[in-house]
Amino acid sequence: MYTSERLRSRIEAGEHLLGLAHHFPCVAVLEAMCRGWDFVWIDAQHGQHTFESALNSVRVAQGLGVDTLLRVESR
């Protein structure tokens, strides 16, 4: 799982964080919903994401200033 350094340091500092889970390969959902959250969890293991849609979701979240957790498919 990828975690940004900013998010990691906030977790290690014991902050209480609120996040949004994102399972569907639609960046419009992120653009509409993830502002104001501490992080977005992009689930490419159990969600419907492809590699490309997960990468696009990370880029959109970063553009909105929201940290990301990316759960990748295990093989």
A tleap script that builds the chain and sets N, CA, C and O, in Angstrom:
source leaprc.protein.ff14SB
mol = sequence {
  NMET TYR THR SER GLU ARG LEU ARG SER ARG
  ILE GLU ALA GLY GLU HIE LEU LEU GLY LEU
  ALA HIE HIE PHE PRO CYS VAL ALA VAL LEU
  GLU ALA MET CYS ARG GLY TRP ASP PHE VAL
  TRP ILE ASP ALA GLN HIE GLY GLN HIE THR
  PHE GLU SER ALA LEU ASN SER VAL ARG VAL
  ALA GLN GLY LEU GLY VAL ASP THR LEU LEU
  ARG VAL GLU SER CARG
}
set mol.1.N position { 0.851 -1.166 0.000 }
set mol.1.CA position { 0.000 0.000 0.000 }
set mol.1.C position { 0.894 1.224 0.000 }
set mol.1.O position { 1.831 1.312 0.793 }
set mol.2.N position { 0.612 2.170 -0.882 }
set mol.2.CA position { 1.373 3.409 -0.963 }
set mol.2.C position { 0.756 4.438 -0.019 }
set mol.2.O position { -0.461 4.620 -0.006 }
set mol.3.N position { 1.576 5.096 0.753 }
set mol.3.CA position { 1.122 6.153 1.648 }
set mol.3.C position { 2.056 7.345 1.495 }
set mol.3.O position { 3.276 7.177 1.513 }
set mol.4.N position { 1.509 8.539 1.345 }
set mol.4.CA position { 2.353 9.728 1.221 }
set mol.4.C position { 3.065 9.994 2.544 }
set mol.4.O position { 2.583 9.599 3.605 }
set mol.5.N position { 4.195 10.654 2.477 }
set mol.5.CA position { 4.959 10.975 3.690 }
set mol.5.C position { 4.174 11.916 4.595 }
set mol.5.O position { 4.235 11.788 5.818 }
set mol.6.N position { 3.436 12.861 4.011 }
set mol.6.CA position { 2.639 13.784 4.821 }
set mol.6.C position { 1.584 13.023 5.608 }
set mol.6.O position { 1.381 13.289 6.792 }
set mol.7.N position { 0.914 12.085 4.964 }
set mol.7.CA position { -0.110 11.294 5.638 }
set mol.7.C position { 0.520 10.388 6.687 }
set mol.7.O position { -0.008 10.251 7.790 }
set mol.8.N position { 1.631 9.778 6.350 }
set mol.8.CA position { 2.329 8.900 7.296 }
set mol.8.C position { 2.721 9.652 8.564 }
set mol.8.O position { 2.545 9.141 9.670 }
set mol.9.N position { 3.250 10.858 8.409 }
set mol.9.CA position { 3.672 11.624 9.589 }
set mol.9.C position { 2.481 12.036 10.444 }
set mol.9.O position { 2.597 12.103 11.668 }
set mol.10.N position { 1.338 12.313 9.822 }
set mol.10.CA position { 0.138 12.655 10.588 }
set mol.10.C position { -0.369 11.445 11.369 }
set mol.10.O position { -0.806 11.579 12.512 }
set mol.11.N position { -0.311 10.270 10.755 }
set mol.11.CA position { -0.731 9.041 11.443 }
set mol.11.C position { 0.205 8.763 12.614 }
set mol.11.O position { -0.255 8.467 13.717 }
set mol.12.N position { 1.507 8.854 12.386 }
set mol.12.CA position { 2.484 8.595 13.443 }
set mol.12.C position { 2.382 9.601 14.580 }
set mol.12.O position { 2.733 9.290 15.719 }
set mol.13.N position { 1.901 10.809 14.279 }
set mol.13.CA position { 1.726 11.830 15.312 }
set mol.13.C position { 0.453 11.598 16.131 }
set mol.13.O position { 0.187 12.321 17.091 }
set mol.14.N position { -0.327 10.593 15.748 }
set mol.14.CA position { -1.530 10.251 16.493 }
set mol.14.C position { -2.745 11.094 16.164 }
set mol.14.O position { -3.717 11.107 16.920 }
set mol.15.N position { -2.701 11.806 15.032 }
set mol.15.CA position { -3.859 12.609 14.635 }
set mol.15.C position { -5.039 11.710 14.264 }
set mol.15.O position { -4.863 10.595 13.772 }
set mol.16.N position { -6.221 12.214 14.511 }
set mol.16.CA position { -7.432 11.533 14.054 }
set mol.16.C position { -7.723 12.043 12.648 }
set mol.16.O position { -7.878 13.247 12.439 }
set mol.17.N position { -7.798 11.129 11.689 }
set mol.17.CA position { -7.985 11.501 10.288 }
set mol.17.C position { -9.280 10.908 9.765 }
set mol.17.O position { -9.692 9.827 10.187 }
set mol.18.N position { -9.919 11.615 8.848 }
set mol.18.CA position { -11.136 11.133 8.209 }
set mol.18.C position { -10.878 10.968 6.719 }
set mol.18.O position { -10.316 11.853 6.073 }
set mol.19.N position { -11.297 9.821 6.177 }
set mol.19.CA position { -11.039 9.555 4.776 }
set mol.19.C position { -12.251 9.040 4.043 }
set mol.19.O position { -13.286 8.732 4.635 }
set mol.20.N position { -12.096 8.957 2.748 }
set mol.20.CA position { -13.137 8.528 1.832 }
set mol.20.C position { -12.634 7.310 1.074 }
set mol.20.O position { -11.504 7.315 0.586 }
set mol.21.N position { -13.452 6.264 0.963 }
set mol.21.CA position { -13.089 5.083 0.179 }
set mol.21.C position { -13.592 5.258 -1.251 }
set mol.21.O position { -14.731 5.673 -1.468 }
set mol.22.N position { -12.747 4.944 -2.214 }
set mol.22.CA position { -13.082 5.114 -3.631 }
set mol.22.C position { -12.875 3.773 -4.344 }
set mol.22.O position { -11.747 3.302 -4.482 }
set mol.23.N position { -13.977 3.168 -4.795 }
set mol.23.CA position { -13.922 1.847 -5.412 }
set mol.23.C position { -14.200 1.866 -6.911 }
set mol.23.O position { -13.866 0.909 -7.611 }
set mol.24.N position { -14.797 2.923 -7.406 }
set mol.24.CA position { -15.251 2.949 -8.793 }
set mol.24.C position { -14.321 3.780 -9.665 }
set mol.24.O position { -13.832 4.819 -9.221 }
set mol.25.N position { -14.066 3.342 -10.902 }
set mol.25.CA position { -13.110 4.022 -11.775 }
set mol.25.C position { -13.699 5.273 -12.422 }
set mol.25.O position { -13.778 5.367 -13.647 }
set mol.26.N position { -14.107 6.222 -11.603 }
set mol.26.CA position { -14.699 7.464 -12.102 }
set mol.26.C position { -14.103 8.629 -11.319 }
set mol.26.O position { -14.429 8.826 -10.148 }
set mol.27.N position { -13.228 9.404 -11.968 }
set mol.27.CA position { -12.577 10.504 -11.263 }
set mol.27.C position { -13.543 11.635 -10.949 }
set mol.27.O position { -13.270 12.445 -10.064 }
set mol.28.N position { -14.662 11.708 -11.652 }
set mol.28.CA position { -15.655 12.745 -11.361 }
set mol.28.C position { -16.179 12.603 -9.928 }
set mol.28.O position { -16.501 13.599 -9.279 }
set mol.29.N position { -16.260 11.364 -9.440 }
set mol.29.CA position { -16.687 11.125 -8.058 }
set mol.29.C position { -15.684 11.767 -7.105 }
set mol.29.O position { -16.074 12.418 -6.136 }
set mol.30.N position { -14.401 11.584 -7.377 }
set mol.30.CA position { -13.374 12.199 -6.528 }
set mol.30.C position { -13.450 13.714 -6.578 }
set mol.30.O position { -13.379 14.381 -5.546 }
set mol.31.N position { -13.593 14.251 -7.768 }
set mol.31.CA position { -13.649 15.698 -7.910 }
set mol.31.C position { -14.830 16.290 -7.149 }
set mol.31.O position { -14.741 17.395 -6.614 }
set mol.32.N position { -15.927 15.557 -7.102 }
set mol.32.CA position { -17.131 16.050 -6.432 }
set mol.32.C position { -17.120 15.824 -4.930 }
set mol.32.O position { -17.719 16.601 -4.186 }
set mol.33.N position { -16.442 14.763 -4.466 }
set mol.33.CA position { -16.616 14.353 -3.080 }
set mol.33.C position { -15.397 14.453 -2.178 }
set mol.33.O position { -15.572 14.518 -0.962 }
set mol.34.N position { -14.172 14.469 -2.693 }
set mol.34.CA position { -13.055 14.282 -1.771 }
set mol.34.C position { -12.459 15.557 -1.209 }
set mol.34.O position { -11.554 15.478 -0.378 }
set mol.35.N position { -12.915 16.716 -1.615 }
set mol.35.CA position { -12.420 17.959 -0.994 }
set mol.35.C position { -12.828 17.985 0.478 }
set mol.35.O position { -13.966 17.670 0.827 }
set mol.36.N position { -11.893 18.362 1.322 }
set mol.36.CA position { -12.182 18.479 2.744 }
set mol.36.C position { -11.855 17.242 3.556 }
set mol.36.O position { -11.823 17.321 4.784 }
set mol.37.N position { -11.614 16.107 2.930 }
set mol.37.CA position { -11.229 14.895 3.641 }
set mol.37.C position { -9.720 14.917 3.860 }
set mol.37.O position { -8.990 15.605 3.145 }
set mol.38.N position { -9.260 14.162 4.851 }
set mol.38.CA position { -7.822 14.064 5.104 }
set mol.38.C position { -7.121 13.156 4.099 }
set mol.38.O position { -5.959 13.380 3.760 }
set mol.39.N position { -7.823 12.140 3.626 }
set mol.39.CA position { -7.240 11.219 2.653 }
set mol.39.C position { -8.357 10.538 1.869 }
set mol.39.O position { -9.521 10.551 2.269 }
set mol.40.N position { -7.973 9.950 0.751 }
set mol.40.CA position { -8.876 9.089 -0.003 }
set mol.40.C position { -8.173 7.740 -0.153 }
set mol.40.O position { -6.994 7.672 -0.500 }
set mol.41.N position { -8.922 6.674 0.116 }
set mol.41.CA position { -8.415 5.311 -0.026 }
set mol.41.C position { -8.913 4.782 -1.367 }
set mol.41.O position { -10.116 4.601 -1.558 }
set mol.42.N position { -7.996 4.535 -2.287 }
set mol.42.CA position { -8.330 4.024 -3.610 }
set mol.42.C position { -8.118 2.521 -3.590 }
set mol.42.O position { -6.993 2.041 -3.452 }
set mol.43.N position { -9.213 1.782 -3.731 }
set mol.43.CA position { -9.174 0.325 -3.608 }
set mol.43.C position { -9.145 -0.317 -4.983 }
set mol.43.O position { -10.183 -0.510 -5.617 }
set mol.44.N position { -7.937 -0.647 -5.438 }
set mol.44.CA position { -7.771 -1.317 -6.728 }
set mol.44.C position { -7.732 -2.831 -6.567 }
set mol.44.O position { -7.592 -3.556 -7.553 }
set mol.45.N position { -7.854 -3.314 -5.334 }
set mol.45.CA position { -7.886 -4.761 -5.119 }
set mol.45.C position { -9.314 -5.282 -5.171 }
set mol.45.O position { -9.597 -6.249 -5.878 }
set mol.46.N position { -10.210 -4.656 -4.434 }
set mol.46.CA position { -11.593 -5.125 -4.390 }
set mol.46.C position { -12.536 -4.258 -5.203 }
set mol.46.O position { -13.675 -4.651 -5.456 }
set mol.47.N position { -12.081 -3.095 -5.611 }
set mol.47.CA position { -12.907 -2.201 -6.417 }
set mol.47.C position { -12.825 -2.570 -7.888 }
set mol.47.O position { -12.323 -3.633 -8.252 }
set mol.48.N position { -13.327 -1.677 -8.720 }
set mol.48.CA position { -13.394 -1.932 -10.157 }
set mol.48.C position { -12.282 -1.232 -10.935 }
set mol.48.O position { -12.356 -1.127 -12.160 }
set mol.49.N position { -11.270 -0.762 -10.248 }
set mol.49.CA position { -10.203 -0.013 -10.896 }
set mol.49.C position { -9.310 -0.893 -11.763 }
set mol.49.O position { -9.033 -2.049 -11.442 }
set mol.50.N position { -8.874 -0.308 -12.866 }
set mol.50.CA position { -7.763 -0.844 -13.643 }
set mol.50.C position { -6.514 -0.085 -13.183 }
set mol.50.O position { -6.613 0.836 -12.372 }
set mol.51.N position { -5.363 -0.461 -13.689 }
set mol.51.CA position { -4.142 0.270 -13.359 }
set mol.51.C position { -4.289 1.737 -13.738 }
set mol.51.O position { -3.951 2.626 -12.957 }
set mol.52.N position { -4.796 1.982 -14.946 }
set mol.52.CA position { -4.926 3.350 -15.442 }
set mol.52.C position { -5.917 4.173 -14.621 }
set mol.52.O position { -5.645 5.332 -14.308 }
set mol.53.N position { -7.058 3.590 -14.270 }
set mol.53.CA position { -8.045 4.361 -13.511 }
set mol.53.C position { -7.557 4.637 -12.086 }
set mol.53.O position { -7.848 5.696 -11.531 }
set mol.54.N position { -6.825 3.703 -11.495 }
set mol.54.CA position { -6.259 3.939 -10.160 }
set mol.54.C position { -5.222 5.056 -10.222 }
set mol.54.O position { -5.194 5.927 -9.353 }
set mol.55.N position { -4.378 5.035 -11.238 }
set mol.55.CA position { -3.365 6.078 -11.408 }
set mol.55.C position { -4.028 7.435 -11.631 }
set mol.55.O position { -3.599 8.432 -11.052 }
set mol.56.N position { -5.057 7.484 -12.455 }
set mol.56.CA position { -5.777 8.739 -12.680 }
set mol.56.C position { -6.429 9.237 -11.393 }
set mol.56.O position { -6.455 10.440 -11.137 }
set mol.57.N position { -6.950 8.330 -10.594 }
set mol.57.CA position { -7.567 8.713 -9.323 }
set mol.57.C position { -6.538 9.315 -8.375 }
set mol.57.O position { -6.818 10.306 -7.701 }
set mol.58.N position { -5.357 8.727 -8.321 }
set mol.58.CA position { -4.277 9.282 -7.489 }
set mol.58.C position { -3.926 10.680 -7.968 }
set mol.58.O position { -3.762 11.590 -7.156 }
set mol.59.N position { -3.809 10.859 -9.267 }
set mol.59.CA position { -3.453 12.177 -9.821 }
set mol.59.C position { -4.517 13.222 -9.496 }
set mol.59.O position { -4.186 14.350 -9.131 }
set mol.60.N position { -5.785 12.857 -9.627 }
set mol.60.CA position { -6.865 13.800 -9.334 }
set mol.60.C position { -6.854 14.174 -7.855 }
set mol.60.O position { -6.973 15.349 -7.507 }
set mol.61.N position { -6.711 13.172 -6.984 }
set mol.61.CA position { -6.682 13.444 -5.543 }
set mol.61.C position { -5.503 14.350 -5.191 }
set mol.61.O position { -5.653 15.283 -4.402 }
set mol.62.N position { -4.348 14.084 -5.764 }
set mol.62.CA position { -3.183 14.927 -5.504 }
set mol.62.C position { -3.425 16.346 -5.990 }
set mol.62.O position { -3.030 17.307 -5.330 }
set mol.63.N position { -4.070 16.482 -7.135 }
set mol.63.CA position { -4.393 17.805 -7.660 }
set mol.63.C position { -5.340 18.575 -6.756 }
set mol.63.O position { -5.313 19.805 -6.724 }
set mol.64.N position { -6.173 17.856 -6.024 }
set mol.64.CA position { -7.096 18.475 -5.082 }
set mol.64.C position { -6.464 18.684 -3.710 }
set mol.64.O position { -7.090 19.257 -2.818 }
set mol.65.N position { -5.224 18.219 -3.537 }
set mol.65.CA position { -4.522 18.387 -2.269 }
set mol.65.C position { -4.914 17.369 -1.212 }
set mol.65.O position { -4.725 17.606 -0.019 }
set mol.66.N position { -5.462 16.231 -1.642 }
set mol.66.CA position { -5.892 15.182 -0.718 }
set mol.66.C position { -4.898 14.026 -0.795 }
set mol.66.O position { -4.599 13.533 -1.883 }
set mol.67.N position { -4.389 13.595 0.352 }
set mol.67.CA position { -3.464 12.458 0.385 }
set mol.67.C position { -4.183 11.183 -0.032 }
set mol.67.O position { -5.404 11.085 0.088 }
set mol.68.N position { -3.422 10.205 -0.524 }
set mol.68.CA position { -4.015 8.965 -1.011 }
set mol.68.C position { -3.409 7.745 -0.337 }
set mol.68.O position { -2.229 7.718 0.013 }
set mol.69.N position { -4.246 6.751 -0.171 }
set mol.69.CA position { -3.821 5.391 0.147 }
set mol.69.C position { -4.247 4.570 -1.059 }
set mol.69.O position { -5.400 4.644 -1.483 }
set mol.70.N position { -3.341 3.798 -1.608 }
set mol.70.CA position { -3.656 2.991 -2.779 }
set mol.70.C position { -3.467 1.532 -2.446 }
set mol.70.O position { -2.354 1.087 -2.167 }
set mol.71.N position { -4.561 0.785 -2.476 }
set mol.71.CA position { -4.499 -0.657 -2.255 }
set mol.71.C position { -4.482 -1.316 -3.621 }
set mol.71.O position { -5.429 -1.188 -4.398 }
set mol.72.N position { -3.393 -2.025 -3.909 }
set mol.72.CA position { -3.223 -2.634 -5.224 }
set mol.72.C position { -3.678 -4.084 -5.211 }
set mol.72.O position { -3.767 -4.719 -4.160 }
set mol.73.N position { -3.958 -4.585 -6.389 }
set mol.73.CA position { -4.385 -5.970 -6.535 }
set mol.73.C position { -3.227 -6.903 -6.199 }
set mol.73.O position { -2.094 -6.689 -6.632 }
set mol.74.N position { -3.529 -7.939 -5.422 }
set mol.74.CA position { -2.495 -8.934 -5.128 }
set mol.74.C position { -2.651 -10.093 -6.089 }
set mol.74.O position { -3.755 -10.413 -6.529 }
set mol.75.N position { -1.550 -10.706 -6.403 }
set mol.75.CA position { -1.578 -11.835 -7.350 }
set mol.75.C position { -0.882 -13.010 -6.758 }
set mol.75.O position { -0.795 -14.060 -7.393 }
savepdb mol mol.pdb
quit
